[in-house]
Amino acid sequence: MPTPLPDPTGPTGPTGPTGPRRRTLLAAGAASALLPVAAGGTAWATANADVAADADAADPYDALLARSAAQLTGGDFDPADPDFAAALKVLDTQASGWWRDLDRSAGRSALWADLSPAKDPGNFGQSYTRLRTIATAWATPGTSLSGSAEAADTLLEALRFLHAEGYNTTRPESGNWWFWEIGAPRALMDTCVLLRAKIPAADLTAYVSTVAKFCPDPDRRTNAPTLAETGANRADKAVIVALRGLLARDAATLTLARDGLSDVRDEGRNSLFTYVTSGDGFYEDGSFVQHGSVAYTGTYGSVLLGSAGQLIALLADSEWAVTDPKTSVLYEAVDRTFSPVVFDGLMMDAVRGRATSREKAPDHKDGAAALTNILQLADGAPAAYAGRWRALAKGWMTRNKTHPYLSLVGVPALARAKAVLDDHSVPAADRLTGHFAFADMDRVVHRRPGWALTLSLSSQRIAAYEAGNGENLHGWYTGDGMAYLYDGDGLGQFGDGFWATVDPYRLPGTTVDTRKRTDIGTGGGTGTYRPKNAVAGGAVLDGRFGAAAMELLADGSTLRARKAWFFLDNAAVALGTDITASDGRTVETIVENRNLYEDGVPRLTVDGRRQPSHTGWTAPLAGARWAHLDGTGGYVFPDDPAQPPHGRGRTQLNALREERTGTWRAINTGADTGGSTTPVTRRYLTLWLDHGTSPTTSSYAYVLLPGASATSTALWAHSRPVRVVANNATAQAIEARRHGLVAVHFWGPGSAAGITASGPCTVIVRRGGDGTTLAVADPGRTGTTVTLELPSPARKVVRADDTVTVTPGRRPVVTVRVAGSRGHTHTAHLR
C-alpha cells in the first residue's frame, strides 16, 4: 500500500490542498520550458508577480491574457544575467533560423521547404510550432526579433496562409488526430495570445472558430466522439479550450476548460484529480498509465502535471479558479509517482515509452521538463509539499553536472530555478533511496545512495512496448525484463546515443530468441503489444528490500522462461529457470550491455585476470565466477542449484567489446520526431549467457554489484553472503544471511528456503532483533488466498494488514487475502 504522505500544512497552519493559495502563482511547464527544440511540444513559462496581481483588474480577460503571455515569455527578467542571456541566445538562434528560412513568396505552397505541402497535418502542425517560437522571440525583450514590425506583419501573413491552406473549418481530419486536436491548436492559440494586439478581429475569429471545431472541449476525441479524453490529452485540451475562451472573451468556454480537469460533464469519471484502478491516470501506488496499458510517467504523466498545473496557475484568483478539493492528487503524485523515477534530473527510460526513440528528447530533457513542472506546482502547493519539492529539485540540479538544468530550459523556467538555487534556506535533498514496486504499471525501481536499478516488465495488463507513427521501431524487447542501471558518476548511459546504437537484441536483463525482427510501428497511429503472461511484479519489504518475477512468453517465438529478481542493500540477484524453446535458434540472457560512449576503454577483469581492451575482442568465459567493469561495478555468477557446480554443463558466459554505428532515423521516422540520418558511433561491453539452440529447461543465476570495486567483487564471490537456494519451475529463492532475509517467488504450491506456500506468490521474510517482518504479493493476480508456513517461531502479532491473518506458533501459519489487491504488497510483523 502507498506510504502516507506528510501532513500538507505549513508553520502558519493548514492551507488545505484544495487548489492554489491566493498568492502569486508562477507558471512553468513541459516541452517549451525546455529550449524550444521539440516540435509539437507544449509551451509553458513563468508569470511574474505584476501579471498575477492584474487578475483582480476590471477586465479579467485582459489580465489573464497578459498572464498567459508572460507564461510564454517569462515576464520580467534581467537579460544581462548570464543564465538569461544564454537562454535568450538559444531562443534567438532558433527563432532567427526559422525566420530566415521562412518562405515569403507569393506562390508558396508551404512556409518551410521541409514542411511541404502545408495542407499535410504533420506539416501545418509543425509550422504552427515554429511560428510560436518566432512569436515568442518577437514578444521577448533581448532578441533580434523583439518588437520587430516586419516580424509581426510576416507572422500575421503566415497565420493567414496556414489557415487558408491547411487548418480551417472546411477540412475534415485526416492522418494523425493529434495534430488537429492538440498540436496545431495549442501552438496556434499560444501564437494568438502573443500577437493578440496585432491580429485583426476577423482573423482571430477565424482561428478561434477553427480551434473550436477540432477541440471544442476537453472531454471528447473529436474524430471519435464516443471516446472520452483521459490523462495528458485531457489536460492539454483543457489548456487549449481555456486559451480559446480568453481570446474569444467567453466565460462559458473558460468554465468548460476548468471543469474539464475534473470531468464535471461525466461526473468525475475521467477527472485528473482522482486515483484510478484501471486504465489511464494516476494510481495510488505511484503508477501512471496512458493509452490504456503503457507505463508513461516520464512523458504523458509529466505533460499532465504541467498542463493541469499551468491551467490552475493561469486561472488562479479569477472567477474561473480551480477549486476542486481533490487537486491534492497532483501534489501527492510528485512524491509517489515522479520522485522515484527521476535520477539526478534524468527521467528513467522505463517510463518514457516510445519517446526513447526521439533524438531530440533524451532522458535529461524529459527529466528537466518534469523538474520544471514540479517547481511550477510548488508555487501554489501547501508549504509542506512545496518545501520538500524545492529541496528535491535543488538536489537534482546540483548533482547533474553532465546536463546542467539551467542550460536546458528557456527564459520562462530560469527565474524559479535560480531562486531555488540561490536560496540558502532550501537544502539540496540527497538521492532518494528505497524499493518501489509499481504494481499497476509493471515497473520496479530499487534505489541506493550511489545508484538505481529499474526493471521494465510486462503482462496481459501492461504493454511490453508501444510503437507507431514511425516511432520506437526497434522496441521489441524493452518490456521483457530490461534492467536499467543508473550510476551517479555516469549520467549519460542511456541518454548519450544509446538507443541509436545499442544492439536491440541484447538489452540488459532480457532473455531473447535471436530471430531476426522487422520494424514495428511503421504505420499511422500507435499500437501496443501486450503479452499473454499473468505474472509481472513483486513485493517490497520495509521500503528497503524487494523481490519481483515475470513469466516470459516471447512474442512470435516458442521461447518461455521464468525470471526473478531479488533486491538487497548493495546487490541485485537475477535468476532464470525453465528456459525452453523449439525454434532451432540460439537463446541468450543479457547480463550487461554497457554504453562506453565514443572512446571508452574501461578495464574488464574476470576472476582476477584483466581481459583485452581492444574493440572487436570477444571470448567465452568458461567457469567464470566473477567479473568487474571499471566505472560500473561487479558481476558474480554464484552456484545455481539448477546447474552443475562448475565447468561442463553450466550456462556459458561470453564477453564482447564492439563499436556500433547507427542512426536515429533507423528507429524513428515520425513526422515531427523523426531522427537524423547522421551516423552515431558508440562502444559497448556486452556480457551474456548462451543457453544454446532450442534449450530445454535451461537456467541462469547472476548478481549485480553496482559501484563495487574489483576487490570487493572478488570478496563477495568468495564469501557468498547471498545464496541461491532454489531455481526451478516451482520456486526461485535466495537467502541473504547478513540481512536475516529469505525471499522466494513461488510459481505454484511448494516449499523453498524453509517457507511453504499453498499457491503462487512472492514472499520476503526477514528476522531481526525486533521479530520477523513479512511481505507477500500475488503479482499474477490469479489467487484468492495464499497460505504460508514460516520457518521461524512467533508468539504474537505486532502488526498486520487487515488482509493478513496469522496463527502464531513454532511454525506460524499466515493466510493472505490477495484477491482484488492488484498485485500490491501485504505485510505483517511478528514477534
PyMOL commands that set and color helices and strands:
alter all, ss='L'
color gray80, all
select helices_A, chain A and resi 49-56+60-73+82-101+113-115+121-139+149-165+177-194+201-214+231-248+251-262+264-266+297-315+325-341+349-351+353-357+363-378+383-399+405-408+411-422+439-441+498-501+664-666+710-719+737-739
alter helices_A, ss='H'
color red, helices_A
select strands_A, chain A and resi 9-10+13-14+220-221+224-228+281-282+288-290+294-295+342-343+346-347+434-438+443-448+451-456+465-468+482-487+511-513+526-529+536-541+545-553+560-567+572-580+586-595+604-606+609-610+618-620+626-629+633-636+652-662+680-693+698-706+722-727+731-736+741-746+750-752+755-757+761-768+771-777+785-789+797-800+804-807+813-817+826-830
alter strands_A, ss='S'
color yellow, strands_A
deselect
rebuild
show_as cartoon
